[in-house]
Amino acid sequence: MAFLNKKDMRGTNMSTHSKGPGDPSPLDADHVLGEEYEHAPVPLSARHSLFSMVTVWAGFPAIITGSMTGSILVLGMGFSRALAAMVIGNLIMFAYVGALGLSATRSGRNFALIASGVFGTKGYALASGLLSTLLLGWFAVQTGITGALIASTYEMNYVAMTIVAGLLYIAITFIGVRGLHLIGLVSVPLFFVLGLFVVVHSASTTTFDAIWNYAGNNGVATMSMGVGLTVVIALFIDAGTVTADFNRWARTGTHSLIATFSAFPVSNLVAMLVGGILTAALAVPDANPFGADNMFGYMNTLQIGWLSALAFLFLYINLGSVCSHCLYNAATGWSRILGSKMRLLAVVLGILGIVIAAGNVWAFFIQWLSLLGIVVPPIGMILLVEAYIFKSGGMADREWRSTPFISWAIGAAVGFLVEFYAPQLSTAISAGIVAGIAHFALSSLKDRRRAVDASV
C-alpha cells in the first residue's frame, strides 16, 4: 500500500476524500456504525471527545477482576505493603501507557500500524499477532469468570451462562469504539457506587487499624514487592501496550493523557482497593477471591433480594466492559494482519473465545499474568525507544527489522531469568527495561557502523 506522509497521518488532509473501492457501502456495518480505521490513521475529523475517551479508558480497569487482584495482593503481602505495590505499579502503568498513547494520538495509527514501522511490514505480525492472541485469551478468561461466578452463586448452568455472556460481549464489541464508550457509561458509575457500598459495609465490621495492620493470609506474607509490582503491571500490560488502538481516537495529547490517567491510576487503583479493603476487613482464613470472597460474593451473602438482583446485573455489565475492550483489541490487531474488518473478526474471534471459555481457562489466571509479565513489556519499551529517542514516526521500508526482535528476545530472556532465579524482583519491570536498553544500544551501534561505512 502507499503510505501517508506526516501531514496525512496527523489527519489534517483526511477529513474529506472521494469515495474509493475500499470505502463502505450503505449496506456495510461501517457505514451504519462508523469506520474503525483498521488499515489507516484516524483523521482528526473522526476523533472522539475527551468525555468519550475517559469513559472508554475508565471502564476498562474498573472491574471485579481488578478487585480480585487487589485481594490477591493483600493476601500475599499484607494491606500496607500491598497498597504501596498498587500505587507504585499504577504510576508505572500511567507513565508507560501514557507515553505509548500520546505517540498514537499524534499519528492516529493503531498498534499494528505503529508496529509495522518498528518490526517491519511483515515482522509486525509476530508482535501484533501475539498481543492480539493474548487479548483474545483475556476475553476468554473474563467470559469464563462471568459464567463461573453466575453458575456457582445462582446454581445455573455454567456453559449456558458463559455463552450468554460471550454473545452479549460480542454485540458490544461489534458496535466498535462507541460500544466501549456506551458500556463504560453504565459500568463505571455502577462499579464505583457498589464498590463504595462494599468497602463501607465491610469496613464497618472492624477498625481502620485492623485493616491497615492486616498481615496477609493466615497472618503470613508470602509475596515480595517485586512480585506484587509484576501482578499490578501484568494485569493490564497487554492492553496497555496496544493502547494505540484506543488513544488514536483522542483529539489532542492532553485528552490522551487525561483518558489514560482515568484508568491508571484512578480506576485501576480504586478497583484494587475495593478488593484489598474487603479482604483485610473480613480477614477470612484461606480466602478465595475467585470464589465467593470478592465484592460480588459479598453482596450476595447479605441475602438482600434487590441487592442480589443488582449484583447479577452488575457482573454481566462490569465484566462485559473488560471483555469488549479485550475483544476489540484482538479484532483490531488480527483485522490488520489478515487484511479484514474489525467487526467480522470480532464475531469470529468472539465465538472462538466463547468455546475456549467453556473449558474453564480462567482458572489459569495467575499463570497468565506471569507469562504476560515476561513477553509483553519488552514490546512496549522498544516502541517507546523508537518513538521518543530515535523519533521514527514513519513506516518501515523493510519487511523485517532484526534489531527489535533481538532486543525483544533479550528482554524476555532476562524476564525468564528473574522469574526463576530472582523472584524478589519484578519480572515485568526487568524485562521491559533491559529490552529498551538493548534496543537503544544495538540500534545506536548499527547506526554508527552505517556512518563509518558511508564515510569510507
Salt bridges, closest charged atoms under 4 A:
ASP23 OD1 - HIS17 NE2 3.44
ASP30 OD2 - LYS341 NZ 2.84
ASP30 OD1 - ARG343 NH1 2.42
GLU35 OE2 - LYS341 NZ 3.96
GLU36 OE2 - ARG343 NH2 3.52
GLU386 OE2 - ARG401 NH1 3.33
GLU386 OE2 - HIS439 NE2 2.73
ASP397 OD1 - ARG398 NE 3.72
GLU399 OE2 - LYS122 NZ 3.64
ASP447 OD1 - ARG450 NH1 3.67
